[in-house]
């Protein structure tokens, strides 16, 4: 691959990522008053994170059953208002126990 094309690809990547972040600030002036749009924008980061991590929870374990059980246990632990670290530790422990002793 030529050196010129790598530089062009890097510049296009920089341009697109910055454009996605700067364009909303340029186009939207003031506070968003629409309740539905504000609610949608509030939950976008959570949905994006869930969509990116959910398949990996099941596919990165040795057996998909271990990932699925750890996911369910993690949901219950989070429902009981445990913090992020305890939920992650419980899920890791459940995955370890199922994969090695189950």
N, C-alpha and C positions, 0 to 999 in steps of 0.2 A: 504494500500500500504506500502510496506516495505521501511525503511529508505535508504537501499542500492540502491534500484532501483531509488528513487528520485534523489540521488546524481549522479548516472550514467546518468540519463536523463538530468540533469543540465550540466554535463560535455560534453555530446554529443551536446547540444545546443550551448555551448560556443565554442566548436571546429568547428561546422559547420558555425556559424556566422563569426568567425575570419578567417576561411579558405576562405570564399567567398571574404573577403576584402584583405587578404594577397596574395592569389594565383595570381591575376592579376599583382601585383607589382613584384612578383618573376618571372613570365613568360614573361612579356613584359618589355624589356630593351629599354630605349631611347624614343624618341617622336614618336607618331603614325603619319605616313605621308599619309596614305590612306584617301582621302577626304570623301569618302562615310562612312567609319567606324567612322571617327571623327564626322561627322554630326549625325550619328546614336547615338553615345555615348553622344553627346550634348543634344539630345532630350529625352533620356531615363528617366531622373528624372521627366520631365514634363508629359510624357505619363503615367508613373507609378502613379503619383499623381492624374492625371485625371481619370485613371481606378479605383483607390481606392475610390475617392470621388464622382464620378458621380452617381452611384446607390443610395448612401446615401442621396444625395440632393433631390431626388424624394421620397424615401421611409421613411424618418424620419419626414416628415411633416404630418399633420393630413389628408390632401388631396393631392394626387399626382399632382393635377393641380397647387396648390400653389407652390410646389417645381419646377415644370416645368416653370412656369411664372417667378419665382425668378431667375432661371437659365438663361432664355432668357434675362431678364433685366440686370443681372450681366454681360452677354456677351456684351451687348450693352454698359454698363457703362465702362467695361474694354476696349472696342474698342475705346471709347472716351478718352482714356488715363487717366482715374482716377486711383488713387492708390489702394493698396490692402484694406486698412481700409475703404475708402469710398465705394468701391464695396461691401464689406462684409456688411456694415451698410445698404446700399440700398437694398441688397438682404434680409436681416433680416426684414427690414421695409415692403417690398413688401409681404413677407411671412406672417407677422403679420396681415397686412391689409386684405389680401385675406382670411386668416383662420378665422378672427374674424368678418369681416364686409361683406365678399363676399358670 
